[in-house]
Amino acid sequence: MNQNFKNKLADYLLDISKLVFAGVVLTTILEFDMASKWTIITIGFYASGMIALFGFLLLEKK
C-alpha cells in the first residue's frame, strides 16, 4: 500500500474513533433509552478503542 494512502486512512480512522466516542458521551448525557447505559458505554468504548488502535497501527508502519 502507498504510504500516503496509509496516512490518510489512519487519519480517517482516528477521526471516526473520535466521533464514536463523542456519540457515546452524548448518548449517555441525553439518556436515550435504547438499551442499558452500561451496554452502550462498553460497546462504544470498545469500538472507539479498536478503531483508534487500527489507525495508530497504520501510522506506525513505514
PDB file of N, H, CA, C and O in Angstrom:
ATOM      1  N   MET A   1       0.830  -1.176   0.000  1.00  0.00           N
ATOM      2  CA  MET A   1       0.000   0.000   0.000  1.00  0.00           C
ATOM      3  C   MET A   1       0.877   1.243   0.000  1.00  0.00           C
ATOM      4  O   MET A   1       1.966   1.252   0.573  1.00  0.00           O
ATOM      5  N   ASN A   2       0.396   2.264  -0.636  1.00  0.00           N
ATOM      6  H   ASN A   2      -0.490   2.256  -1.102  1.00  0.00           H
ATOM      7  CA  ASN A   2       1.098   3.534  -0.698  1.00  0.00           C
ATOM      8  C   ASN A   2       1.133   4.169   0.698  1.00  0.00           C
ATOM      9  O   ASN A   2       0.130   4.134   1.411  1.00  0.00           O
ATOM     10  N   GLN A   3       2.265   4.745   1.094  1.00  0.00           N
ATOM     11  H   GLN A   3       3.080   4.774   0.514  1.00  0.00           H
ATOM     12  CA  GLN A   3       2.404   5.347   2.428  1.00  0.00           C
ATOM     13  C   GLN A   3       1.445   6.518   2.605  1.00  0.00           C
ATOM     14  O   GLN A   3       0.904   6.714   3.694  1.00  0.00           O
ATOM     15  N   ASN A   4       1.228   7.302   1.544  1.00  0.00           N
ATOM     16  H   ASN A   4       1.668   7.143   0.660  1.00  0.00           H
ATOM     17  CA  ASN A   4       0.310   8.431   1.623  1.00  0.00           C
ATOM     18  C   ASN A   4      -1.115   7.935   1.892  1.00  0.00           C
ATOM     19  O   ASN A   4      -1.848   8.532   2.681  1.00  0.00           O
ATOM     20  N   PHE A   5      -1.495   6.845   1.234  1.00  0.00           N
ATOM     21  H   PHE A   5      -0.899   6.361   0.593  1.00  0.00           H
ATOM     22  CA  PHE A   5      -2.820   6.261   1.449  1.00  0.00           C
ATOM     23  C   PHE A   5      -2.969   5.757   2.878  1.00  0.00           C
ATOM     24  O   PHE A   5      -4.022   5.941   3.489  1.00  0.00           O
ATOM     25  N   LYS A   6      -1.935   5.127   3.417  1.00  0.00           N
ATOM     26  H   LYS A   6      -1.080   4.978   2.920  1.00  0.00           H
ATOM     27  CA  LYS A   6      -1.978   4.625   4.793  1.00  0.00           C
ATOM     28  C   LYS A   6      -2.160   5.770   5.787  1.00  0.00           C
ATOM     29  O   LYS A   6      -2.933   5.660   6.739  1.00  0.00           O
ATOM     30  N   ASN A   7      -1.440   6.869   5.556  1.00  0.00           N
ATOM     31  H   ASN A   7      -0.813   6.958   4.783  1.00  0.00           H
ATOM     32  CA  ASN A   7      -1.558   8.010   6.459  1.00  0.00           C
ATOM     33  C   ASN A   7      -2.960   8.616   6.409  1.00  0.00           C
ATOM     34  O   ASN A   7      -3.522   8.968   7.446  1.00  0.00           O
ATOM     35  N   LYS A   8      -3.519   8.737   5.218  1.00  0.00           N
ATOM     36  H   LYS A   8      -3.062   8.451   4.376  1.00  0.00           H
ATOM     37  CA  LYS A   8      -4.869   9.289   5.092  1.00  0.00           C
ATOM     38  C   LYS A   8      -5.899   8.353   5.721  1.00  0.00           C
ATOM     39  O   LYS A   8      -6.833   8.812   6.378  1.00  0.00           O
ATOM     40  N   LEU A   9      -5.735   7.056   5.524  1.00  0.00           N
ATOM     41  H   LEU A   9      -4.976   6.683   4.991  1.00  0.00           H
ATOM     42  CA  LEU A   9      -6.644   6.089   6.126  1.00  0.00           C
ATOM     43  C   LEU A   9      -6.531   6.114   7.644  1.00  0.00           C
ATOM     44  O   LEU A   9      -7.541   6.028   8.342  1.00  0.00           O
ATOM     45  N   ALA A  10      -5.325   6.230   8.154  1.00  0.00           N
ATOM     46  H   ALA A  10      -4.504   6.300   7.587  1.00  0.00           H
ATOM     47  CA  ALA A  10      -5.119   6.300   9.604  1.00  0.00           C
ATOM     48  C   ALA A  10      -5.774   7.551  10.178  1.00  0.00           C
ATOM     49  O   ALA A  10      -6.427   7.483  11.219  1.00  0.00           O
ATOM     50  N   ASP A  11      -5.608   8.689   9.513  1.00  0.00           N
ATOM     51  H   ASP A  11      -5.077   8.744   8.668  1.00  0.00           H
ATOM     52  CA  ASP A  11      -6.253   9.920   9.973  1.00  0.00           C
ATOM     53  C   ASP A  11      -7.775   9.783   9.958  1.00  0.00           C
ATOM     54  O   ASP A  11      -8.456  10.239  10.877  1.00  0.00           O
ATOM     55  N   TYR A  12      -8.296   9.158   8.917  1.00  0.00           N
ATOM     56  H   TYR A  12      -7.743   8.788   8.171  1.00  0.00           H
ATOM     57  CA  TYR A  12      -9.742   8.941   8.809  1.00  0.00           C
ATOM     58  C   TYR A  12     -10.236   8.052   9.952  1.00  0.00           C
ATOM     59  O   TYR A  12     -11.257   8.353  10.571  1.00  0.00           O
ATOM     60  N   LEU A  13      -9.530   6.972  10.235  1.00  0.00           N
ATOM     61  H   LEU A  13      -8.700   6.726   9.733  1.00  0.00           H
ATOM     62  CA  LEU A  13      -9.933   6.074  11.308  1.00  0.00           C
ATOM     63  C   LEU A  13      -9.869   6.752  12.667  1.00  0.00           C
ATOM     64  O   LEU A  13     -10.722   6.505  13.520  1.00  0.00           O
ATOM     65  N   LEU A  14      -8.881   7.595  12.880  1.00  0.00           N
ATOM     66  H   LEU A  14      -8.188   7.795  12.188  1.00  0.00           H
ATOM     67  CA  LEU A  14      -8.795   8.316  14.145  1.00  0.00           C
ATOM     68  C   LEU A  14      -9.945   9.311  14.285  1.00  0.00           C
ATOM     69  O   LEU A  14     -10.472   9.497  15.382  1.00  0.00           O
ATOM     70  N   ASP A  15     -10.337   9.948  13.189  1.00  0.00           N
ATOM     71  H   ASP A  15      -9.910   9.797  12.297  1.00  0.00           H
ATOM     72  CA  ASP A  15     -11.495  10.844  13.231  1.00  0.00           C
ATOM     73  C   ASP A  15     -12.775  10.073  13.520  1.00  0.00           C
ATOM     74  O   ASP A  15     -13.610  10.541  14.293  1.00  0.00           O
ATOM     75  N   ILE A  16     -12.945   8.907  12.918  1.00  0.00           N
ATOM     76  H   ILE A  16     -12.266   8.527  12.290  1.00  0.00           H
ATOM     77  CA  ILE A  16     -14.120   8.076  13.176  1.00  0.00           C
ATOM     78  C   ILE A  16     -14.136   7.639  14.644  1.00  0.00           C
ATOM     79  O   ILE A  16     -15.192   7.607  15.274  1.00  0.00           O
ATOM     80  N   SER A  17     -12.980   7.311  15.174  1.00  0.00           N
ATOM     81  H   SER A  17     -12.122   7.337  14.662  1.00  0.00           H
ATOM     82  CA  SER A  17     -12.879   6.919  16.573  1.00  0.00           C
ATOM     83  C   SER A  17     -13.354   8.043  17.488  1.00  0.00           C
ATOM     84  O   SER A  17     -14.073   7.799  18.456  1.00  0.00           O
ATOM     85  N   LYS A  18     -12.952   9.269  17.181  1.00  0.00           N
ATOM     86  H   LYS A  18     -12.367   9.468  16.394  1.00  0.00           H
ATOM     87  CA  LYS A  18     -13.388  10.415  17.985  1.00  0.00           C
ATOM     88  C   LYS A  18     -14.899  10.619  17.882  1.00  0.00           C
ATOM     89  O   LYS A  18     -15.548  10.955  18.872  1.00  0.00           O
ATOM     90  N   LEU A  19     -15.458  10.419  16.695  1.00  0.00           N
ATOM     91  H   LEU A  19     -14.930  10.146  15.890  1.00  0.00           H
ATOM     92  CA  LEU A  19     -16.897  10.578  16.525  1.00  0.00           C
ATOM     93  C   LEU A  19     -17.685   9.515  17.289  1.00  0.00           C
ATOM     94  O   LEU A  19     -18.725   9.813  17.877  1.00  0.00           O
ATOM     95  N   VAL A  20     -17.195   8.285  17.280  1.00  0.00           N
ATOM     96  H   VAL A  20     -16.350   8.043  16.802  1.00  0.00           H
ATOM     97  CA  VAL A  20     -17.858   7.216  18.040  1.00  0.00           C
ATOM     98  C   VAL A  20     -17.814   7.543  19.526  1.00  0.00           C
ATOM     99  O   VAL A  20     -18.814   7.386  20.227  1.00  0.00           O
ATOM    100  N   PHE A  21     -16.666   7.994  20.008  1.00  0.00           N
ATOM    101  H   PHE A  21     -15.854   8.121  19.438  1.00  0.00           H
ATOM    102  CA  PHE A  21     -16.534   8.357  21.420  1.00  0.00           C
ATOM    103  C   PHE A  21     -17.493   9.490  21.771  1.00  0.00           C
ATOM    104  O   PHE A  21     -18.157   9.437  22.806  1.00  0.00           O
ATOM    105  N   ALA A  22     -17.572  10.514  20.921  1.00  0.00           N
ATOM    106  H   ALA A  22     -17.032  10.557  20.080  1.00  0.00           H
ATOM    107  CA  ALA A  22     -18.483  11.636  21.176  1.00  0.00           C
ATOM    108  C   ALA A  22     -19.933  11.163  21.167  1.00  0.00           C
ATOM    109  O   ALA A  22     -20.742  11.645  21.959  1.00  0.00           O
ATOM    110  N   GLY A  23     -20.271  10.231  20.285  1.00  0.00           N
ATOM    111  H   GLY A  23     -19.614   9.839  19.641  1.00  0.00           H
ATOM    112  CA  GLY A  23     -21.622   9.682  20.255  1.00  0.00           C
ATOM    113  C   GLY A  23     -21.969   8.945  21.530  1.00  0.00           C
ATOM    114  O   GLY A  23     -23.095   9.045  22.018  1.00  0.00           O
ATOM    115  N   VAL A  24     -21.027   8.213  22.068  1.00  0.00           N
ATOM    116  H   VAL A  24     -20.113   8.132  21.671  1.00  0.00           H
ATOM    117  CA  VAL A  24     -21.256   7.503  23.328  1.00  0.00           C
ATOM    118  C   VAL A  24     -21.489   8.506  24.459  1.00  0.00           C
ATOM    119  O   VAL A  24     -22.401   8.336  25.268  1.00  0.00           O
ATOM    120  N   VAL A  25     -20.673   9.533  24.509  1.00  0.00           N
ATOM    121  H   VAL A  25     -19.932   9.671  23.852  1.00  0.00           H
ATOM    122  CA  VAL A  25     -20.817  10.540  25.560  1.00  0.00           C
ATOM    123  C   VAL A  25     -22.167  11.240  25.446  1.00  0.00           C
ATOM    124  O   VAL A  25     -22.861  11.410  26.448  1.00  0.00           O
ATOM    125  N   LEU A  26     -22.547  11.647  24.231  1.00  0.00           N
ATOM    126  H   LEU A  26     -21.983  11.509  23.417  1.00  0.00           H
ATOM    127  CA  LEU A  26     -23.831  12.325  24.045  1.00  0.00           C
ATOM    128  C   LEU A  26     -25.008  11.419  24.371  1.00  0.00           C
ATOM    129  O   LEU A  26     -25.996  11.864  24.955  1.00  0.00           O
ATOM    130  N   THR A  27     -24.905  10.157  23.998  1.00  0.00           N
ATOM    131  H   THR A  27     -24.102   9.796  23.524  1.00  0.00           H
ATOM    132  CA  THR A  27     -25.989   9.218  24.284  1.00  0.00           C
ATOM    133  C   THR A  27     -26.192   9.053  25.778  1.00  0.00           C
ATOM    134  O   THR A  27     -27.328   8.993  26.247  1.00  0.00           O
ATOM    135  N   THR A  28     -25.112   8.980  26.525  1.00  0.00           N
ATOM    136  H   THR A  28     -24.188   9.029  26.144  1.00  0.00           H
ATOM    137  CA  THR A  28     -25.251   8.808  27.971  1.00  0.00           C
ATOM    138  C   THR A  28     -25.694  10.102  28.649  1.00  0.00           C
ATOM    139  O   THR A  28     -26.427  10.061  29.637  1.00  0.00           O
ATOM    140  N   ILE A  29     -25.259  11.246  28.133  1.00  0.00           N
ATOM    141  H   ILE A  29     -24.663  11.280  27.330  1.00  0.00           H
ATOM    142  CA  ILE A  29     -25.672  12.519  28.722  1.00  0.00           C
ATOM    143  C   ILE A  29     -27.159  12.767  28.467  1.00  0.00           C
ATOM    144  O   ILE A  29     -27.885  13.189  29.367  1.00  0.00           O
ATOM    145  N   LEU A  30     -27.609  12.506  27.238  1.00  0.00           N
ATOM    146  H   LEU A  30     -27.019  12.163  26.507  1.00  0.00           H
ATOM    147  CA  LEU A  30     -29.007  12.755  26.889  1.00  0.00           C
ATOM    148  C   LEU A  30     -29.935  11.648  27.371  1.00  0.00           C
ATOM    149  O   LEU A  30     -31.157  11.779  27.294  1.00  0.00           O
ATOM    150  N   GLU A  31     -29.360  10.566  27.864  1.00  0.00           N
ATOM    151  H   GLU A  31     -28.368  10.460  27.927  1.00  0.00           H
ATOM    152  CA  GLU A  31     -30.092   9.453  28.461  1.00  0.00           C
ATOM    153  C   GLU A  31     -31.149   8.859  27.531  1.00  0.00           C
ATOM    154  O   GLU A  31     -32.313   8.725  27.909  1.00  0.00           O
ATOM    155  N   PHE A  32     -30.742   8.512  26.330  1.00  0.00           N
ATOM    156  H   PHE A  32     -29.797   8.621  26.023  1.00  0.00           H
ATOM    157  CA  PHE A  32     -31.636   7.791  25.432  1.00  0.00           C
ATOM    158  C   PHE A  32     -31.896   6.412  26.008  1.00  0.00           C
ATOM    159  O   PHE A  32     -30.986   5.784  26.548  1.00  0.00           O
ATOM    160  N   ASP A  33     -33.111   5.941  25.900  1.00  0.00           N
ATOM    161  H   ASP A  33     -33.851   6.451  25.461  1.00  0.00           H
ATOM    162  CA  ASP A  33     -33.487   4.645  26.474  1.00  0.00           C
ATOM    163  C   ASP A  33     -33.460   3.543  25.420  1.00  0.00           C
ATOM    164  O   ASP A  33     -34.407   2.765  25.309  1.00  0.00           O
ATOM    165  N   MET A  34     -32.383   3.477  24.648  1.00  0.00           N
ATOM    166  H   MET A  34     -31.613   4.110  24.738  1.00  0.00           H
ATOM    167  CA  MET A  34     -32.277   2.446  23.613  1.00  0.00           C
ATOM    168  C   MET A  34     -31.855   1.113  24.216  1.00  0.00           C
ATOM    169  O   MET A  34     -32.324   0.063  23.777  1.00  0.00           O
ATOM    170  N   ALA A  35     -31.014   1.137  25.172  1.00  0.00           N
ATOM    171  H   ALA A  35     -30.632   1.990  25.529  1.00  0.00           H
ATOM    172  CA  ALA A  35     -30.511  -0.078  25.824  1.00  0.00           C
ATOM    173  C   ALA A  35     -29.935   0.335  27.168  1.00  0.00           C
ATOM    174  O   ALA A  35     -30.044   1.493  27.573  1.00  0.00           O
ATOM    175  N   SER A  36     -29.344  -0.584  27.831  1.00  0.00           N
ATOM    176  H   SER A  36     -29.255  -1.525  27.503  1.00  0.00           H
ATOM    177  CA  SER A  36     -28.707  -0.274  29.099  1.00  0.00           C
ATOM    178  C   SER A  36     -27.581   0.733  28.878  1.00  0.00           C
ATOM    179  O   SER A  36     -26.837   0.640  27.901  1.00  0.00           O
ATOM    180  N   LYS A  37     -27.463   1.681  29.778  1.00  0.00           N
ATOM    181  H   LYS A  37     -28.067   1.757  30.571  1.00  0.00           H
ATOM    182  CA  LYS A  37     -26.429   2.706  29.668  1.00  0.00           C
ATOM    183  C   LYS A  37     -25.039   2.079  29.672  1.00  0.00           C
ATOM    184  O   LYS A  37     -24.161   2.520  28.929  1.00  0.00           O
ATOM    185  N   TRP A  38     -24.830   1.062  30.493  1.00  0.00           N
ATOM    186  H   TRP A  38     -25.543   0.704  31.096  1.00  0.00           H
ATOM    187  CA  TRP A  38     -23.517   0.419  30.564  1.00  0.00           C
ATOM    188  C   TRP A  38     -23.207  -0.383  29.306  1.00  0.00           C
ATOM    189  O   TRP A  38     -22.043  -0.512  28.925  1.00  0.00           O
ATOM    190  N   THR A  39     -24.233  -0.920  28.662  1.00  0.00           N
ATOM    191  H   THR A  39     -25.178  -0.815  28.972  1.00  0.00           H
ATOM    192  CA  THR A  39     -24.021  -1.636  27.402  1.00  0.00           C
ATOM    193  C   THR A  39     -23.544  -0.674  26.323  1.00  0.00           C
ATOM    194  O   THR A  39     -22.611  -0.975  25.579  1.00  0.00           O
ATOM    195  N   ILE A  40     -24.190   0.488  26.244  1.00  0.00           N
ATOM    196  H   ILE A  40     -24.948   0.733  26.849  1.00  0.00           H
ATOM    197  CA  ILE A  40     -23.805   1.495  25.250  1.00  0.00           C
ATOM    198  C   ILE A  40     -22.388   1.988  25.516  1.00  0.00           C
ATOM    199  O   ILE A  40     -21.592   2.127  24.587  1.00  0.00           O
ATOM    200  N   ILE A  41     -22.073   2.252  26.774  1.00  0.00           N
ATOM    201  H   ILE A  41     -22.720   2.139  27.529  1.00  0.00           H
ATOM    202  CA  ILE A  41     -20.730   2.735  27.112  1.00  0.00           C
ATOM    203  C   ILE A  41     -19.676   1.679  26.784  1.00  0.00           C
ATOM    204  O   ILE A  41     -18.631   1.998  26.217  1.00  0.00           O
ATOM    205  N   THR A  42     -19.946   0.438  27.137  1.00  0.00           N
ATOM    206  H   THR A  42     -20.795   0.180  27.599  1.00  0.00           H
ATOM    207  CA  THR A  42     -18.978  -0.634  26.896  1.00  0.00           C
ATOM    208  C   THR A  42     -18.731  -0.842  25.409  1.00  0.00           C
ATOM    209  O   THR A  42     -17.583  -0.887  24.967  1.00  0.00           O
ATOM    210  N   ILE A  43     -19.798  -0.968  24.644  1.00  0.00           N
ATOM    211  H   ILE A  43     -20.730  -0.932  25.003  1.00  0.00           H
ATOM    212  CA  ILE A  43     -19.648  -1.183  23.205  1.00  0.00           C
ATOM    213  C   ILE A  43     -19.005   0.023  22.539  1.00  0.00           C
ATOM    214  O   ILE A  43     -18.168  -0.133  21.651  1.00  0.00           O
ATOM    215  N   GLY A  44     -19.387   1.223  22.958  1.00  0.00           N
ATOM    216  H   GLY A  44     -20.067   1.350  23.680  1.00  0.00           H
ATOM    217  CA  GLY A  44     -18.824   2.442  22.371  1.00  0.00           C
ATOM    218  C   GLY A  44     -17.343   2.589  22.644  1.00  0.00           C
ATOM    219  O   GLY A  44     -16.571   2.913  21.742  1.00  0.00           O
ATOM    220  N   PHE A  45     -16.937   2.349  23.894  1.00  0.00           N
ATOM    221  H   PHE A  45     -17.565   2.085  24.627  1.00  0.00           H
ATOM    222  CA  PHE A  45     -15.515   2.444  24.219  1.00  0.00           C
ATOM    223  C   PHE A  45     -14.706   1.371  23.495  1.00  0.00           C
ATOM    224  O   PHE A  45     -13.597   1.634  23.028  1.00  0.00           O
ATOM    225  N   TYR A  46     -15.250   0.186  23.404  1.00  0.00           N
ATOM    226  H   TYR A  46     -16.150  -0.028  23.783  1.00  0.00           H
ATOM    227  CA  TYR A  46     -14.552  -0.893  22.702  1.00  0.00           C
ATOM    228  C   TYR A  46     -14.394  -0.550  21.216  1.00  0.00           C
ATOM    229  O   TYR A  46     -13.306  -0.681  20.655  1.00  0.00           O
ATOM    230  N   ALA A  47     -15.478  -0.116  20.592  1.00  0.00           N
ATOM    231  H   ALA A  47     -16.361  -0.010  21.047  1.00  0.00           H
ATOM    232  CA  ALA A  47     -15.422   0.228  19.164  1.00  0.00           C
ATOM    233  C   ALA A  47     -14.468   1.389  18.927  1.00  0.00           C
ATOM    234  O   ALA A  47     -13.661   1.357  17.998  1.00  0.00           O
ATOM    235  N   SER A  48     -14.561   2.409  19.762  1.00  0.00           N
ATOM    236  H   SER A  48     -15.216   2.435  20.517  1.00  0.00           H
ATOM    237  CA  SER A  48     -13.675   3.563  19.618  1.00  0.00           C
ATOM    238  C   SER A  48     -12.219   3.164  19.799  1.00  0.00           C
ATOM    239  O   SER A  48     -11.353   3.601  19.040  1.00  0.00           O
ATOM    240  N   GLY A  49     -11.949   2.346  20.791  1.00  0.00           N
ATOM    241  H   GLY A  49     -12.652   1.991  21.408  1.00  0.00           H
ATOM    242  CA  GLY A  49     -10.581   1.900  21.041  1.00  0.00           C
ATOM    243  C   GLY A  49     -10.020   1.054  19.916  1.00  0.00           C
ATOM    244  O   GLY A  49      -8.864   1.221  19.527  1.00  0.00           O
ATOM    245  N   MET A  50     -10.830   0.145  19.391  1.00  0.00           N
ATOM    246  H   MET A  50     -11.769   0.009  19.708  1.00  0.00           H
ATOM    247  CA  MET A  50     -10.350  -0.724  18.316  1.00  0.00           C
ATOM    248  C   MET A  50     -10.087   0.064  17.034  1.00  0.00           C
ATOM    249  O   MET A  50      -9.097  -0.183  16.346  1.00  0.00           O
ATOM    250  N   ILE A  51     -10.967   1.007  16.713  1.00  0.00           N
ATOM    251  H   ILE A  51     -11.772   1.207  17.272  1.00  0.00           H
ATOM    252  CA  ILE A  51     -10.766   1.833  15.514  1.00  0.00           C
ATOM    253  C   ILE A  51      -9.513   2.694  15.681  1.00  0.00           C
ATOM    254  O   ILE A  51      -8.716   2.819  14.752  1.00  0.00           O
ATOM    255  N   ALA A  52      -9.342   3.284  16.862  1.00  0.00           N
ATOM    256  H   ALA A  52      -9.990   3.182  17.617  1.00  0.00           H
ATOM    257  CA  ALA A  52      -8.155   4.109  17.114  1.00  0.00           C
ATOM    258  C   ALA A  52      -6.885   3.266  17.060  1.00  0.00           C
ATOM    259  O   ALA A  52      -5.872   3.698  16.510  1.00  0.00           O
ATOM    260  N   LEU A  53      -6.938   2.071  17.629  1.00  0.00           N
ATOM    261  H   LEU A  53      -7.761   1.720  18.076  1.00  0.00           H
ATOM    262  CA  LEU A  53      -5.771   1.186  17.612  1.00  0.00           C
ATOM    263  C   LEU A  53      -5.378   0.839  16.176  1.00  0.00           C
ATOM    264  O   LEU A  53      -4.195   0.866  15.836  1.00  0.00           O
ATOM    265  N   PHE A  54      -6.345   0.519  15.345  1.00  0.00           N
ATOM    266  H   PHE A  54      -7.306   0.497  15.622  1.00  0.00           H
ATOM    267  CA  PHE A  54      -6.050   0.196  13.948  1.00  0.00           C
ATOM    268  C   PHE A  54      -5.468   1.419  13.233  1.00  0.00           C
ATOM    269  O   PHE A  54      -4.555   1.289  12.418  1.00  0.00           O
ATOM    270  N   GLY A  55      -5.999   2.601  13.539  1.00  0.00           N
ATOM    271  H   GLY A  55      -6.742   2.707  14.201  1.00  0.00           H
ATOM    272  CA  GLY A  55      -5.454   3.837  12.956  1.00  0.00           C
ATOM    273  C   GLY A  55      -4.017   4.075  13.367  1.00  0.00           C
ATOM    274  O   GLY A  55      -3.181   4.438  12.540  1.00  0.00           O
ATOM    275  N   PHE A  56      -3.722   3.870  14.659  1.00  0.00           N
ATOM    276  H   PHE A  56      -4.401   3.575  15.331  1.00  0.00           H
ATOM    277  CA  PHE A  56      -2.357   4.061  15.131  1.00  0.00           C
ATOM    278  C   PHE A  56      -1.400   3.023  14.564  1.00  0.00           C
ATOM    279  O   PHE A  56      -0.238   3.329  14.294  1.00  0.00           O
ATOM    280  N   LEU A  57      -1.877   1.811  14.384  1.00  0.00           N
ATOM    281  H   LEU A  57      -2.821   1.563  14.603  1.00  0.00           H
ATOM    282  CA  LEU A  57      -1.031   0.778  13.780  1.00  0.00           C
ATOM    283  C   LEU A  57      -0.679   1.124  12.338  1.00  0.00           C
ATOM    284  O   LEU A  57       0.436   0.857  11.890  1.00  0.00           O
ATOM    285  N   LEU A  58      -1.609   1.707  11.620  1.00  0.00           N
ATOM    286  H   LEU A  58      -2.515   1.924  11.984  1.00  0.00           H
ATOM    287  CA  LEU A  58      -1.318   2.128  10.247  1.00  0.00           C
ATOM    288  C   LEU A  58      -0.315   3.290  10.231  1.00  0.00           C
ATOM    289  O   LEU A  58       0.510   3.382   9.322  1.00  0.00           O
ATOM    290  N   LEU A  59      -0.383   4.161  11.218  1.00  0.00           N
ATOM    291  H   LEU A  59      -1.053   4.086  11.956  1.00  0.00           H
ATOM    292  CA  LEU A  59       0.554   5.291  11.266  1.00  0.00           C
ATOM    293  C   LEU A  59       1.974   4.839  11.582  1.00  0.00           C
ATOM    294  O   LEU A  59       2.930   5.422  11.070  1.00  0.00           O
ATOM    295  N   GLU A  60       2.134   3.810  12.415  1.00  0.00           N
ATOM    296  H   GLU A  60       1.358   3.336  12.831  1.00  0.00           H
ATOM    297  CA  GLU A  60       3.461   3.377  12.845  1.00  0.00           C
ATOM    298  C   GLU A  60       4.236   2.655  11.757  1.00  0.00           C
ATOM    299  O   GLU A  60       5.461   2.761  11.701  1.00  0.00           O
ATOM    300  N   LYS A  61       3.551   1.928  10.896  1.00  0.00           N
ATOM    301  H   LYS A  61       2.556   1.841  10.941  1.00  0.00           H
ATOM    302  CA  LYS A  61       4.260   1.139   9.883  1.00  0.00           C
ATOM    303  C   LYS A  61       4.799   2.052   8.796  1.00  0.00           C
ATOM    304  O   LYS A  61       4.080   2.881   8.237  1.00  0.00           O
ATOM    305  N   LYS A  62       6.084   1.876   8.510  1.00  0.00           N
ATOM    306  H   LYS A  62       6.667   1.203   8.963  1.00  0.00           H
ATOM    307  CA  LYS A  62       6.719   2.714   7.485  1.00  0.00           C
ATOM    308  C   LYS A  62       7.314   1.888   6.403  1.00  0.00           C
ATOM    309  O   LYS A  62       7.889   2.430   5.459  1.00  0.00           O
TER     310      LYS A  62
END
